[in-house]
Amino acid sequence: MSARDATGSGPTGASSGAPTGFSYYLVTQAAWFLAFGLQMVLFPYLVRVVLQEDEIRFGLAQMALQLPTVLLILLGGYMADRVDTLRAVLVGCGLCALSFLALGVFVA
C-alpha cells in the first residue's frame, strides 16, 4: 500500500474534480448569516437608540421579531410531512410574488 492509497487522494477521492455544488451552498450560507447578523445588530440599535424605548418594549420588540420564525418552523415541519414538495414551493413562490405585487400596488 503506497502513501497515495492511504490518503485516498486518487481518482476515487474527494479531489477528483467532480462538481458538488458545495461552493453554492457556502455562498448561500454566508449570505444568510450576513443578513441575520446585520438584523441582530441593527434592530436593537434602532429600538434602543433611535426610538429610545425602555427595556420592556425592547424585549417585546425582540420577541415579536422571533415569533414568525417559531410559527413558520412549526408550519413548515407540518407541511414537509404531508404536502408534495413541488406544490409547496410553487405555492410559496406564488404567495411571495403576490406580496410584492400588493406592495407595488400600495406604493403606486
N, C-alpha and C positions, 0 to 999 in steps of 0.2 A: 504494500500500500504506500503510495507516494504522498508527499505533503499536499499536493493538489487534490487528491482524492479525499484526504482527511478534512479539508476545509470546505469542500462542497462548492468550489467556485468554477466548476466545469460547465459544460453546456446545459446540464440539468439544474444548475444552481440559480440563485436569485439574480445573478448578474448576467443573465443570458440576453438581456436587451428587449425582452417581450414587454409590450405596453401593458401597464396595470391600472392606470388611471389614478395612481396614488398622488401624483402631483396636483391633480384637480381636487382631490379630497383635502389636501393640505391647504390649498388656496381658499377653499370654501370654509374650512375650519378657522383659518386666520381671519377671514372677513367677518365671520360670525363673532369671534372673540373680540375683534376690534370694535365692532358695533356695540356689543354687550358691555365692554369696558368703558367706552365713551358714555353710554347711557348710565352706568353706575357711578360715574364721576360727575357728569353734567346735571343729572336730575337732582341729587342732593344740593348741589350748588345753587341751582335755580330756586328750589323750595326754601332753603335756609337763608341764602344771601340776597337774592334778588327779590323774592316775595316776603322775606323776613317773617316766616311762620314760626310758631312755637314748637316745642318738642312733640306735643300730642298730634298736632296737624301734620308734622313731618313724618311721624310714624304711620299715621293713617294714609298719607300720600304714598309712602313706600309699600304699604300693604296693598293699596289699590293698584300699584304698578305691577305687583306679582300675582294678583288674583286671576287675571286672564290666563296666565301661564298654567296655574294649577288646574283651572277648569278645562282648558284645552287639552292638557295631558290626559285627563280622565276621559274626555270625549274621544280623543284620538286613540286611546287604548281600546275603548269600546268599539269604535268603528273598524280598527285594524283587525279585530277578530271576526267581524260579521259582514263587512261590505267588500265588494270587489275593489281591488286596488286602483285599476284604471278608472273606474267610475268615480271613486273618491277623489282622485287627482283632478279629473275633469270638472267635477262639481266645485272643488276648492278653487281651481283657477278661474272658473266662471264667476264665482262669487267675488273673487279678488278683482276681476275686470269690471264687474258691476259696481263695486265700491269706488273704483277710480272714476268710472263714468258718472256716478252720482256726485262725486266730489267736483268733477268738472262742470256738471250742470249747476251745482250750487254756486260755484265761483263765477260762472258766466251770468 
